Amino acid sequence: MKTVLTTALASTALVLAAASADARMLRLNHNNPPDHPVHVAMQQMADRVEELTGGDIRIQIFPNGQLGTQRESMELVQNCALDMARSNASELEAFEESYSALNLPYIFQSEDHFNKVITGDIGADILAASADKGFRGVAFYTEGARSFYGDKPILSPADLEGVKVRVQPSPSAIRMVELLGGNPTPISWGELYSALQQGVVDAAENNPTALTTARHGEVAKHFSLDEHTIIPSVVVISTCAWDGMTPEQQEALQTAALESMADQREAWNIASDAAIEEAKAEMGVEVHEVDKTAFAEAVAPMIEETAARSDNLRSLIERIQAAADE
């Protein structure tokens, strides 16, 4: 009996060892802190895909840019040196033109319109569009509408005349600020606090949580709600990592991503509202309501300019606009 039991235990150990050896650990880098709603959503995705695959697929998340900046992460993903990364549509347009359609100012008429696009066929087509470029998207996460903030209220495009505005290294972001009369200045996220503090730039543009999680409300006391863009975060996976998964594992990852997207939308709205209140109450930030009409008129040429770049972009823009009426 002892010999049989010993043999059975040894066999079980061998099975467990084989299962452990087959498990795949995917490394995911991003530049937000661990308490950020997007990090929380990605952790939910990681927990769920591990559950769905019986532990065969696991995701280890590295917050605060531990493995590099967003740009560096994308290059590592393309080269198969990093499995996954969280970037956003603004930076991704340099890698895949389809993301440009999401970056157009005032392309979305409402939050519902935005959610319909990123969770439907249009969003799925954009996520898959880069499959031949070394990566593909697996999830969109909302980070709300982006607005201008800095050392003075920005209530009309005239208030941006000659103002040095930090932008992401994105052609769309640069063109938008140019059309509004500002001086676009690409600066990495990690350097933005000191750039605002030292006057390297006069203003920036982002969602309300930038005031609190990145502490920008300490050095920028005016937040103007022009809400020019709604640019989603995007979780991407390298083609090497994706192709190394079975179809069942790929489906599990997509299922986990979709589930986390739904929960993240609710968490985001709560976090954004809380950030506004914290910035006002604890940082002395003044929040200004804005008439968006003049802003929208100034940047309207971007739609045709972008559509003219390719038939693919024209089609995506038309589909996004049509989705508002569906």
C-alpha positions in Angstrom: 0.0 0.0 0.0 2.8 2.4 0.9 4.5 1.7 -2.5 1.2 2.4 -4.3 0.6 5.6 -2.4 4.2 6.8 -3.0 3.8 6.1 -6.7 0.5 7.9 -6.9 2.0 11.0 -5.1 4.9 11.0 -7.4 2.6 10.8 -10.5 0.6 13.7 -9.2 3.7 15.7 -8.6 4.8 15.1 -12.1 1.4 16.2 -13.5 1.5 19.4 -11.5 5.1 20.1 -12.6 4.1 19.6 -16.2 1.1 21.9 -15.8 3.3 24.5 -14.1 5.9 24.2 -16.9 3.1 24.8 -19.5 1.8 27.9 -17.7 2.6 31.1 -19.6 3.4 34.3 -17.7 2.7 37.5 -19.7 4.4 40.7 -18.5 2.2 43.9 -18.9 3.8 47.3 -18.4 1.9 50.6 -17.9 2.6 54.1 -16.5 -0.2 54.6 -14.0 0.0 53.9 -10.2 -1.6 50.8 -8.7 -4.6 52.6 -7.4 -5.6 53.9 -10.8 -8.9 52.6 -12.2 -7.1 51.3 -15.4 -4.6 49.3 -13.3 -7.5 47.9 -11.2 -9.3 46.9 -14.4 -6.1 45.2 -15.8 -5.7 43.3 -12.6 -9.3 42.1 -12.9 -8.5 41.0 -16.5 -5.4 39.1 -15.2 -7.3 37.3 -12.4 -10.1 36.3 -14.8 -7.9 35.0 -17.6 -6.0 32.9 -15.0 -9.3 31.5 -13.8 -10.6 30.8 -17.3 -7.4 29.0 -18.4 -6.9 27.1 -15.2 -3.7 29.0 -14.5 -2.2 28.3 -17.9 -2.2 32.0 -18.8 -1.1 34.5 -16.1 -0.5 38.2 -16.4 2.1 40.0 -14.2 1.4 43.7 -14.2 4.2 46.3 -13.8 2.7 49.8 -12.9 4.5 53.2 -12.8 6.4 52.5 -16.0 8.8 50.0 -14.4 9.6 48.5 -17.7 9.8 51.7 -19.7 7.7 54.6 -21.0 4.6 54.0 -23.1 6.6 54.6 -26.3 9.4 52.3 -25.2 6.9 49.6 -24.1 5.3 49.6 -27.6 8.6 49.2 -29.3 9.4 46.3 -26.9 6.1 44.7 -27.7 6.7 45.0 -31.4 10.0 43.4 -31.0 8.6 40.6 -28.8 10.8 41.7 -25.9 7.6 42.5 -23.9 4.4 40.6 -24.0 1.8 43.3 -23.2 1.5 47.0 -22.6 -1.1 49.6 -21.9 -0.8 52.6 -24.2 -3.5 54.9 -25.6 -5.1 55.7 -28.9 -3.2 58.9 -29.2 0.3 57.3 -29.1 -0.8 54.3 -31.0 -1.7 56.2 -34.1 2.1 56.4 -34.8 2.0 52.6 -35.0 -1.4 52.0 -36.6 -3.3 54.7 -38.5 -6.7 53.3 -37.5 -6.4 54.7 -34.0 -6.3 58.2 -35.5 -10.1 58.1 -36.0 -10.6 57.8 -32.3 -8.4 60.8 -31.5 -10.4 63.4 -33.5 -11.7 66.2 -31.3 -15.4 66.2 -30.8 -15.8 63.0 -32.9 -17.9 61.6 -30.1 -21.2 63.3 -29.3 -21.6 61.7 -25.9 -20.2 59.1 -23.5 -22.8 56.6 -24.8 -21.7 57.2 -28.4 -18.0 56.5 -27.3 -18.9 53.3 -25.5 -21.0 52.1 -28.4 -18.0 52.5 -30.7 -15.3 50.9 -28.5 -17.4 47.9 -27.5 -18.8 47.2 -31.0 -17.6 46.2 -34.4 -15.7 49.4 -35.0 -13.7 49.0 -31.9 -13.0 45.3 -32.7 -11.8 46.3 -36.2 -9.4 48.9 -34.8 -8.0 46.5 -32.2 -7.3 43.9 -34.9 -5.9 46.3 -37.5 -2.3 46.1 -36.3 -2.0 42.3 -36.4 0.6 42.6 -39.2 2.6 45.3 -37.3 3.8 43.2 -34.4 0.9 43.6 -32.0 -2.9 43.6 -31.6 -5.3 45.3 -29.2 -7.2 43.3 -26.7 -9.1 45.9 -24.6 -10.2 49.6 -24.6 -10.5 51.3 -21.2 -12.1 54.7 -20.9 -10.2 57.5 -19.3 -13.0 60.1 -19.9 -12.9 63.4 -21.7 -9.7 65.4 -21.9 -9.6 69.1 -21.1 -7.0 71.8 -20.8 -5.4 72.8 -17.4 -2.7 75.2 -16.5 -1.9 78.5 -14.9 -5.0 80.3 -16.2 -8.5 79.6 -17.3 -8.9 78.5 -21.0 -12.4 79.5 -21.9 -12.0 80.0 -25.6 -9.4 79.3 -28.3 -8.2 82.9 -27.9 -6.9 81.9 -24.4 -4.6 79.4 -26.0 -2.9 81.9 -28.3 0.9 81.4 -28.0 0.4 79.1 -24.9 2.9 76.3 -24.6 0.7 73.2 -24.2 2.1 69.8 -23.3 0.8 67.2 -25.7 1.5 63.5 -26.3 3.8 62.6 -29.2 0.8 62.3 -31.5 0.2 64.0 -34.8 -3.5 64.5 -33.9 -2.8 66.1 -30.6 -0.2 68.4 -32.1 -2.5 69.4 -35.0 -5.4 70.1 -32.6 -3.4 72.5 -30.4 -2.1 74.2 -33.6 -5.6 74.8 -34.8 -6.6 76.2 -31.5 -3.7 78.7 -31.6 -1.5 77.1 -29.0 2.2 76.0 -29.2 2.2 72.1 -28.9 5.1 70.8 -26.9 5.6 67.0 -26.7 6.9 66.0 -23.3 6.8 62.6 -21.6 4.3 62.0 -18.9 6.9 61.4 -16.2 8.4 64.9 -16.9 5.2 66.8 -17.0 4.9 67.7 -13.3 8.3 69.5 -13.3 7.6 71.0 -16.7 4.4 72.7 -15.4 6.2 73.6 -12.1 9.1 75.3 -13.9 7.2 76.9 -16.7 8.6 74.8 -19.4 5.0 74.5 -20.5 2.1 76.7 -19.5 -0.7 74.1 -19.8 -1.5 70.5 -20.5 -4.5 68.5 -21.4 -5.9 65.3 -19.8 -8.7 63.9 -17.8 -9.5 65.1 -14.2 -7.5 62.3 -12.5 -4.3 63.8 -13.7 -4.8 66.5 -11.1 -4.8 64.0 -8.3 -3.0 60.7 -9.2 -0.2 62.6 -10.8 -0.5 65.6 -8.4 -0.7 68.1 -11.3 -3.3 70.0 -9.3 -0.4 71.2 -7.1 1.2 73.1 -10.0 -1.8 73.8 -12.3 -4.7 75.7 -10.6 -7.2 76.0 -13.4 -9.0 73.1 -15.1 -11.3 74.2 -18.0 -13.9 71.6 -19.1 -13.7 72.0 -22.9 -13.7 68.2 -23.1 -12.1 68.1 -26.6 -11.3 64.4 -26.9 -12.2 61.1 -25.4 -9.1 59.0 -25.9 -9.2 55.4 -24.7 -6.4 53.5 -23.1 -5.6 50.4 -25.1 -4.1 47.1 -23.8 -2.0 45.5 -26.5 -0.3 42.1 -26.8 2.6 41.2 -29.0 2.0 39.1 -32.1 4.6 36.6 -30.7 2.7 36.2 -27.4 -0.7 36.0 -29.2 0.4 33.4 -31.7 1.9 31.4 -28.8 -1.5 30.9 -27.3 -4.1 28.3 -28.2 -7.4 29.4 -29.7 -9.1 28.6 -26.4 -6.6 30.8 -24.5 -7.0 33.6 -27.0 -10.7 33.5 -26.5 -10.3 33.4 -22.7 -8.1 36.5 -22.9 -10.7 38.3 -25.0 -13.5 37.3 -22.7 -11.6 38.5 -19.6 -10.8 41.8 -21.4 -14.4 42.5 -22.3 -15.6 41.8 -18.8 -13.1 44.1 -17.3 -14.0 46.9 -19.8 -17.6 46.9 -18.6 -16.7 47.1 -14.9 -14.0 49.7 -15.6 -16.5 52.2 -17.1 -18.4 52.4 -13.9 -15.3 52.7 -11.8 -13.9 55.4 -14.0 -16.9 57.7 -13.6 -16.7 57.4 -9.9 -13.0 58.1 -9.9 -13.3 61.1 -12.2 -16.0 62.7 -10.1 -13.9 62.1 -7.0 -10.8 63.6 -8.6 -12.7 66.9 -9.4 -13.9 67.2 -5.8 -10.5 66.4 -4.3 -8.7 68.8 -6.7 -11.1 71.6 -5.7 -11.2 70.9 -2.0 -7.6 69.9 -1.2 -5.5 71.5 -4.0 -7.4 74.8 -4.6 -8.0 74.0 -8.3 -10.7 76.1 -9.9 -12.8 74.2 -12.4 -14.3 76.2 -15.2 -17.4 75.4 -17.4 -16.7 76.1 -21.1 -18.8 76.9 -24.1 -17.4 74.2 -26.5 -18.8 75.7 -29.7 -15.8 77.8 -30.6 -13.4 75.0 -29.8 -15.3 72.5 -32.0 -15.4 75.0 -34.9 -11.7 75.7 -34.7 -10.7 72.0 -34.9 -13.4 70.9 -37.4 -10.9 70.8 -40.3 -9.2 67.8 -38.7 -12.0 65.5 -39.7 -11.6 66.0 -43.4 -7.8 66.2 -43.1 -7.7 62.8 -41.4 -10.2 61.2 -43.7 -8.2 62.3 -46.8 -5.2 60.3 -45.6 -6.7 56.9 -46.6 -9.9 55.1 -47.5 -9.5 53.1 -44.3 -9.7 56.3 -42.2 -12.5 57.8 -44.2 -14.5 54.6 -43.7 -13.8 54.5 -39.9 -14.7 58.2 -39.4 -18.0 57.7 -41.3 -18.8 54.6 -39.3 -18.1 56.4 -36.0 -20.3 59.4 -37.0 -23.1 57.1 -38.2 -23.0 55.2 -34.8 -24.2 58.3 -33.0 -27.6 58.0 -34.7 -28.0 54.2 -34.3 
